[in-house]
Amino acid sequence: MQVYEKELKVRAEEVNAILDRYAPAGECPAVLKEAMVYSLQAGGKRIRPVLLLETARLCGGRRETAEVLAAALEMIHTYSLIHDDLPAMDDDTLRRGRPTNHVVYGEGMAVLAGDGLLSYAFELMLESIPYGTDEIVPYLRAVKRIAAAAGHNGMIAGQAMDLLSEGKEPDAEVLQYIHRHKTGAILSASVLAAAIAAGADERQLDALERYAAAIGLAFQLADDVLDIRGDKGKVGKTIGKDQAAQKLTYPLVYGMDQTLAKLQELNVEAAESLASFGAEARFLIETADFICKRDY
Amino acid sequence: MQVYEKELKVRAEEVNAILDRYAPAGECPAVLKEAMVYSLQAGGKRIRPVLLLETARLCGGRRETAEVLAAALEMIHTYSLIHDDLPAMDDDTLRRGRPTNHVVYGEGMAVLAGDGLLSYAFELMLESIPYGTDEIVPYLRAVKRIAAAAGHNGMIAGQAMDLLSEGKEPDAEVLQYIHRHKTGAILSASVLAAAIAAGADERQLDALERYAAAIGLAFQLADDVLDIRGDKGKVGKTIGKDQAAQKLTYPLVYGMDQTLAKLQELNVEAAESLASFGAEARFLIETADFICKRDY
């Protein structure tokens, strides 16, 4: 395993510990809690919360605040996966190497587990408002940024467009729309919410916005490539599903060579955008590199 | 039509105007917006936002603030209906006299429309934070109250228990749990969030808490009675569904006579709890009476 991947793993473990600390509690039916935790603990690389925590560090944000936002963001991401995997949506039975939520708990409970995680993300962020400090306004703006990214003009818009485009003719504009919203919105919010909460200045926000746009697109492209070339064992989900469902993917529209070339381009763009941060941006730049060169 | 019902209708129209003003906008796929608006505009009596607006008035809260909370609360209620009607949940095809969301837009889009309304409720409340005023802390506490009511220990807990209890032996404790959470949590939040945002004192909050608990239970009891005795045309949804699905209902556990007696008792309790507000509480007391004596 490369040095970067080891570091990412250590950071993912930190995220797992944060998620355990904020795991849904209370007197609700045990099965509901279990279903929420099942998907939340399903692991994955925790790229989004890792990005959020690292950007907070880079911009001088308070760690406790960043941890709350990171946990909430991962809950929102997880809820979107649970709903996306439903039979009425992507109908996936395997995710991160394990049966998907609805396979284990049934469709009805999976809908509720997703609803529960989305609601709890906001509940947690609202419980953690830093009342009486200067941080309150930037914090609430960061929460609002996350809400917008998750909402009907953000991630959900991308999922809706994705659903509407299945079986249709490949269309570059529609494809870009799906990428920018479905994956891009939450990835961008990981970086931007951390920076906003930390009180980053305009110049920093612009740089991070460019970086986030580049990795957001790269992430989806890499996912599309993996769906075609990936190894089921490594990827942890059903391979070839997008192709079978005639889903709009970058390789389908532009071909594989151009997709791989675009990934290289985005890698350069991500690194260049963070030049003004100097050596401190190392981990974010390496993360972009990792995203652009995932196992294929 | 009785005087109260006319007044309720006027107030429901006010709520409809508020909902139109805050209708989901933006560049997301038109079908997604349409699906969200379809259920939001499906009408109903708008009891929750009406209660919220009236409680705000009673406690001296600012109207603009109350309107945002009322709109958000109705969006959360509406999302819960959309998801509840899904084939994997209650499998209802008729709601408020119209085909349910998934019948019109398909299951996948209905899941997303619900997700969209829940997210947008929070986005709207976060966009409307009264920065730089004394109201900010009470406002945010009210938003948090709504989040908790909607969450996995509130409404969703009730839905989960409901799902888990289908086909099981009638159990009074489980039944009470479902009622208190599934319907009670959001109804209570209508009243309490308005009072909290308005800066109501402990004595007022206690009185309103008692009132909210009484009408919350009454609302569910009345619903159960309607499912057995109701007229499909008036109720606007499939009659006898709960019975057919062997759902746990109050009349099933306690019998119809005791259910009707309990409704009378709750009506008295609701009125008594608001005695300290004097004549100003008239509309809230009449609302309790209306809930306890719905069309049967």
HADDOCK unambig.tbl for C-alpha pairs under 7 A between the chains (distance, minus, plus):
assign (segid A and resid 26 and name CA) (segid B and resid 153 and name CA) 6.26 0.50 0.50
assign (segid A and resid 27 and name CA) (segid B and resid 153 and name CA) 6.51 0.50 0.50
assign (segid A and resid 28 and name CA) (segid B and resid 152 and name CA) 6.52 0.50 0.50
assign (segid A and resid 28 and name CA) (segid B and resid 153 and name CA) 5.06 0.50 0.50
assign (segid A and resid 28 and name CA) (segid B and resid 157 and name CA) 5.09 0.50 0.50
assign (segid A and resid 29 and name CA) (segid B and resid 157 and name CA) 6.30 0.50 0.50
assign (segid A and resid 29 and name CA) (segid B and resid 160 and name CA) 6.88 0.50 0.50
assign (segid A and resid 29 and name CA) (segid B and resid 161 and name CA) 6.34 0.50 0.50
assign (segid A and resid 32 and name CA) (segid B and resid 160 and name CA) 6.52 0.50 0.50
assign (segid A and resid 88 and name CA) (segid B and resid 107 and name CA) 5.59 0.50 0.50
assign (segid A and resid 88 and name CA) (segid B and resid 108 and name CA) 4.77 0.50 0.50
assign (segid A and resid 89 and name CA) (segid B and resid 108 and name CA) 5.07 0.50 0.50
assign (segid A and resid 107 and name CA) (segid B and resid 88 and name CA) 5.58 0.50 0.50
assign (segid A and resid 108 and name CA) (segid B and resid 88 and name CA) 4.76 0.50 0.50
assign (segid A and resid 108 and name CA) (segid B and resid 89 and name CA) 5.06 0.50 0.50
assign (segid A and resid 109 and name CA) (segid B and resid 160 and name CA) 6.73 0.50 0.50
assign (segid A and resid 112 and name CA) (segid B and resid 156 and name CA) 6.58 0.50 0.50
assign (segid A and resid 112 and name CA) (segid B and resid 160 and name CA) 6.94 0.50 0.50
assign (segid A and resid 116 and name CA) (segid B and resid 151 and name CA) 5.74 0.50 0.50
assign (segid A and resid 116 and name CA) (segid B and resid 152 and name CA) 4.92 0.50 0.50
assign (segid A and resid 116 and name CA) (segid B and resid 156 and name CA) 6.57 0.50 0.50
assign (segid A and resid 119 and name CA) (segid B and resid 147 and name CA) 6.51 0.50 0.50
assign (segid A and resid 119 and name CA) (segid B and resid 150 and name CA) 6.81 0.50 0.50
assign (segid A and resid 119 and name CA) (segid B and resid 151 and name CA) 5.17 0.50 0.50
assign (segid A and resid 120 and name CA) (segid B and resid 151 and name CA) 6.00 0.50 0.50
assign (segid A and resid 122 and name CA) (segid B and resid 147 and name CA) 6.82 0.50 0.50
assign (segid A and resid 123 and name CA) (segid B and resid 144 and name CA) 6.26 0.50 0.50
assign (segid A and resid 123 and name CA) (segid B and resid 147 and name CA) 5.34 0.50 0.50
assign (segid A and resid 123 and name CA) (segid B and resid 148 and name CA) 6.17 0.50 0.50
assign (segid A and resid 126 and name CA) (segid B and resid 144 and name CA) 5.69 0.50 0.50
assign (segid A and resid 127 and name CA) (segid B and resid 144 and name CA) 6.94 0.50 0.50
assign (segid A and resid 144 and name CA) (segid B and resid 123 and name CA) 6.23 0.50 0.50
assign (segid A and resid 144 and name CA) (segid B and resid 126 and name CA) 5.69 0.50 0.50
assign (segid A and resid 144 and name CA) (segid B and resid 127 and name CA) 6.94 0.50 0.50
assign (segid A and resid 147 and name CA) (segid B and resid 119 and name CA) 6.49 0.50 0.50
assign (segid A and resid 147 and name CA) (segid B and resid 122 and name CA) 6.81 0.50 0.50
assign (segid A and resid 147 and name CA) (segid B and resid 123 and name CA) 5.33 0.50 0.50
assign (segid A and resid 148 and name CA) (segid B and resid 123 and name CA) 6.16 0.50 0.50
assign (segid A and resid 150 and name CA) (segid B and resid 119 and name CA) 6.81 0.50 0.50
assign (segid A and resid 151 and name CA) (segid B and resid 116 and name CA) 5.73 0.50 0.50
assign (segid A and resid 151 and name CA) (segid B and resid 119 and name CA) 5.17 0.50 0.50
assign (segid A and resid 151 and name CA) (segid B and resid 120 and name CA) 5.99 0.50 0.50
assign (segid A and resid 152 and name CA) (segid B and resid 28 and name CA) 6.51 0.50 0.50
assign (segid A and resid 152 and name CA) (segid B and resid 116 and name CA) 4.92 0.50 0.50
assign (segid A and resid 153 and name CA) (segid B and resid 26 and name CA) 6.27 0.50 0.50
assign (segid A and resid 153 and name CA) (segid B and resid 27 and name CA) 6.51 0.50 0.50
assign (segid A and resid 153 and name CA) (segid B and resid 28 and name CA) 5.06 0.50 0.50
assign (segid A and resid 156 and name CA) (segid B and resid 112 and name CA) 6.57 0.50 0.50
assign (segid A and resid 156 and name CA) (segid B and resid 116 and name CA) 6.58 0.50 0.50
assign (segid A and resid 157 and name CA) (segid B and resid 28 and name CA) 5.10 0.50 0.50
assign (segid A and resid 157 and name CA) (segid B and resid 29 and name CA) 6.30 0.50 0.50
assign (segid A and resid 160 and name CA) (segid B and resid 29 and name CA) 6.88 0.50 0.50
assign (segid A and resid 160 and name CA) (segid B and resid 32 and name CA) 6.53 0.50 0.50
assign (segid A and resid 160 and name CA) (segid B and resid 109 and name CA) 6.74 0.50 0.50
assign (segid A and resid 160 and name CA) (segid B and resid 112 and name CA) 6.94 0.50 0.50
assign (segid A and resid 161 and name CA) (segid B and resid 29 and name CA) 6.35 0.50 0.50
